[in-house]
């Protein structure tokens, strides 16, 4: 691994929107970019958009999906279209919420 200027690594990290973008800005592979990030203790965004796992807005969304499917009897496709996710993801969320609610009873 050729030496790289620490300032360039920090600037690239500040501008990067994902690990892939960070690696491209440095001109190295993903694994080499990860090594530099660890070396300089940098935080790089993971590149995903939308709700982050475990946030209150995600919990509200998940409960809303359960409510719309179980109580209002909306189709998986209509719910998926509203949230911009797949029918399969809606079904997985619905099933998980159903189990969670069953444990609470």
C-alpha positions as CSV (number, residue, x, y, z in Angstrom):
1,X,0.0,0.0,0.0
2,X,1.6,3.2,-1.1
3,X,1.7,6.1,1.4
4,X,-1.1,8.6,1.1
5,X,-1.3,12.1,2.7
6,X,-3.5,12.0,5.8
7,X,-5.0,15.3,4.8
8,X,-6.2,13.9,1.5
9,X,-7.8,10.9,3.4
10,X,-9.6,13.2,5.8
11,X,-10.8,15.5,3.0
12,X,-12.1,12.5,1.0
13,X,-13.8,11.1,4.1
14,X,-15.5,14.5,4.7
15,X,-16.9,14.6,1.1
16,X,-17.7,11.0,0.7
17,X,-21.3,9.8,0.6
18,X,-20.6,6.1,1.0
19,X,-17.7,3.6,1.4
20,X,-17.6,3.1,-2.3
21,X,-17.4,6.8,-3.0
22,X,-14.7,7.1,-0.3
23,X,-12.6,4.4,-2.0
24,X,-13.1,6.0,-5.4
25,X,-12.0,9.4,-4.1
26,X,-8.8,7.8,-2.8
27,X,-8.2,5.7,-5.9
28,X,-8.0,2.5,-3.8
29,X,-10.1,-0.6,-3.3
30,X,-12.8,-0.7,-0.6
31,X,-10.6,-2.8,1.7
32,X,-7.7,-0.3,1.5
33,X,-10.0,2.6,2.1
34,X,-11.3,0.8,5.2
35,X,-7.8,0.4,6.4
36,X,-7.1,4.1,6.1
37,X,-10.4,5.0,7.8
38,X,-9.5,2.7,10.7
39,X,-6.0,4.1,10.8
40,X,-7.2,7.7,11.1
41,X,-10.3,6.9,13.1
42,X,-12.7,8.2,10.5
43,X,-16.5,7.8,10.2
44,X,-17.8,7.2,6.7
45,X,-21.6,7.2,5.8
46,X,-22.8,3.8,4.8
47,X,-24.6,5.2,1.7
48,X,-28.1,4.0,2.5
49,X,-30.9,6.4,2.4
50,X,-34.2,6.4,4.2
51,X,-35.0,5.3,7.7
52,X,-32.3,4.1,10.0
53,X,-32.9,0.9,11.9
54,X,-34.5,1.3,15.3
55,X,-35.5,5.0,15.0
56,X,-38.8,6.2,16.2
57,X,-39.9,7.1,12.7
58,X,-39.1,3.5,11.6
59,X,-41.1,2.1,14.5
60,X,-44.0,4.3,13.5
61,X,-43.8,3.2,9.9
62,X,-43.7,-0.4,10.9
63,X,-46.7,-0.1,13.1
64,X,-48.5,1.8,10.4
65,X,-47.8,-1.0,7.9
66,X,-49.2,-3.5,10.4
67,X,-52.3,-1.4,11.0
68,X,-53.0,-0.8,7.3
69,X,-52.6,-4.5,6.5
70,X,-54.4,-6.0,9.5
71,X,-57.0,-3.5,10.4
72,X,-57.7,-1.6,7.2
73,X,-57.0,-4.7,4.9
74,X,-54.9,-2.8,2.4
75,X,-53.0,-4.8,-0.2
76,X,-49.3,-5.4,0.1
77,X,-48.8,-3.7,-3.2
78,X,-50.7,-0.5,-2.2
79,X,-48.7,-0.3,1.1
80,X,-45.4,-1.0,-0.8
81,X,-46.2,1.8,-3.3
82,X,-46.8,4.3,-0.6
83,X,-43.5,3.6,1.2
84,X,-41.4,2.9,-1.9
85,X,-40.5,-0.6,-0.8
86,X,-41.2,-4.1,-2.2
87,X,-44.3,-6.2,-1.4
88,X,-42.0,-8.8,0.1
89,X,-40.5,-6.2,2.5
90,X,-44.0,-5.1,3.5
91,X,-44.9,-8.7,4.3
92,X,-41.7,-9.2,6.3
93,X,-42.4,-6.0,8.3
94,X,-46.0,-7.0,8.8
95,X,-45.1,-10.5,10.1
96,X,-42.4,-9.1,12.5
97,X,-44.9,-6.5,13.9
98,X,-47.5,-9.3,14.3
99,X,-45.1,-11.4,16.3
100,X,-44.0,-8.3,18.4
101,X,-47.6,-7.5,19.2
102,X,-48.4,-11.1,20.0
103,X,-45.6,-11.1,22.6
104,X,-46.9,-8.0,24.2
105,X,-50.3,-9.5,24.9
